[in-house]
Amino acid sequence: MLFYFPNMDETVTPNFKGGEKALASKGVMFDGNKITLGRLEPGATIGVHTHEDSCEVYYYLSGKGKCFYDGAWEPVEPGCAHFCPKGHSHGLANTGDEDLTFFAAVIKQ
């Protein structure tokens, strides 16, 4: 499958997973799986949540932030990736002064 994100409409979800401000995203969902391009404005967060029946990977494209994983915060920046396996918890915060953009894939297990 080929996905062309520039032609997709952006969806804005306030307080995603209990986070602050909003998550802006473009993407597709199929068979319980999700592939998205996400964007958090400065100060925005994705609330900490547990992946009960899926895993997720983030690959950071621009901006700076921190990712919460199983009880600890870790800094993130372009070029690094984060993996949250099934049964684990994570969250994300934009701590920089520009948008934090990332590619995300949720894989149903």
C-alpha positions in Angstrom: 0.0 0.0 0.0 1.1 3.5 -0.7 0.0 6.5 1.4 0.4 10.1 0.3 0.1 12.2 3.5 0.1 15.7 1.7 -3.3 14.8 0.1 -4.9 13.7 3.4 -7.1 15.9 5.6 -5.7 16.7 9.0 -7.9 15.8 12.0 -7.5 17.7 15.2 -8.3 15.7 18.4 -8.4 17.8 21.6 -6.9 16.3 24.8 -5.9 13.0 23.0 -5.7 10.2 25.6 -6.2 12.8 28.3 -3.3 15.0 27.1 -3.0 18.8 27.0 -4.0 20.9 24.0 -4.5 18.7 20.8 -3.0 16.1 18.5 -3.2 16.9 14.8 -2.9 13.9 12.6 -3.3 12.5 9.1 -3.6 8.8 8.4 -5.3 5.6 7.5 -6.8 2.8 9.6 -7.3 -0.8 8.3 -8.0 -4.1 10.1 -7.5 -2.4 13.5 -4.0 -1.1 12.4 -3.2 2.6 12.1 -0.6 4.5 10.2 -0.4 8.3 10.9 1.6 11.4 10.6 1.2 13.2 13.9 1.9 16.8 15.0 1.9 18.3 18.5 2.2 22.1 18.9 4.5 23.4 21.6 3.1 22.5 25.1 0.8 19.8 23.7 0.9 16.2 25.0 -0.5 12.8 24.3 -1.7 11.4 27.7 -0.1 8.3 29.1 -2.0 5.2 28.0 -1.6 1.4 27.9 -1.6 -0.6 24.7 -3.8 -3.6 25.7 -4.1 -5.3 22.3 -1.6 -3.5 20.1 1.9 -2.1 19.9 3.0 1.3 18.6 6.2 2.8 17.1 6.9 6.5 16.8 9.6 7.9 14.5 10.4 11.5 15.1 10.7 13.9 12.1 11.0 17.4 13.6 10.9 19.3 16.9 11.9 18.2 20.4 10.1 16.5 23.2 10.0 13.8 25.7 8.4 10.4 25.6 7.0 8.6 28.7 7.6 4.9 28.7 6.8 2.5 31.7 7.4 5.1 34.4 10.2 7.2 32.9 10.6 10.2 30.6 13.2 10.1 27.8 14.1 13.0 25.5 13.2 12.6 21.8 14.4 14.4 18.7 14.5 13.9 14.9 16.0 10.6 13.8 15.1 8.6 16.9 12.3 6.1 17.4 10.3 4.8 20.3 8.6 1.4 20.5 5.7 0.6 22.9 5.0 -3.2 23.0 1.6 -4.6 23.8 0.9 -4.4 27.5 3.1 -1.3 28.1 2.3 2.4 28.7 3.5 5.5 27.0 2.8 9.2 26.4 4.4 12.1 24.5 5.1 15.8 25.2 6.3 18.6 23.0 8.8 20.4 25.1 10.3 22.6 22.3 9.3 25.8 20.7 8.2 24.4 17.3 5.9 21.6 16.3 6.9 18.0 17.2 6.1 15.8 14.2 6.3 12.1 14.0 5.3 9.0 12.1 3.3 6.5 14.1 2.2 2.9 13.4 -0.2 1.0 15.6 -0.2 -2.7 15.0 -3.0 -4.8 16.3 -1.8 -8.0 18.0 
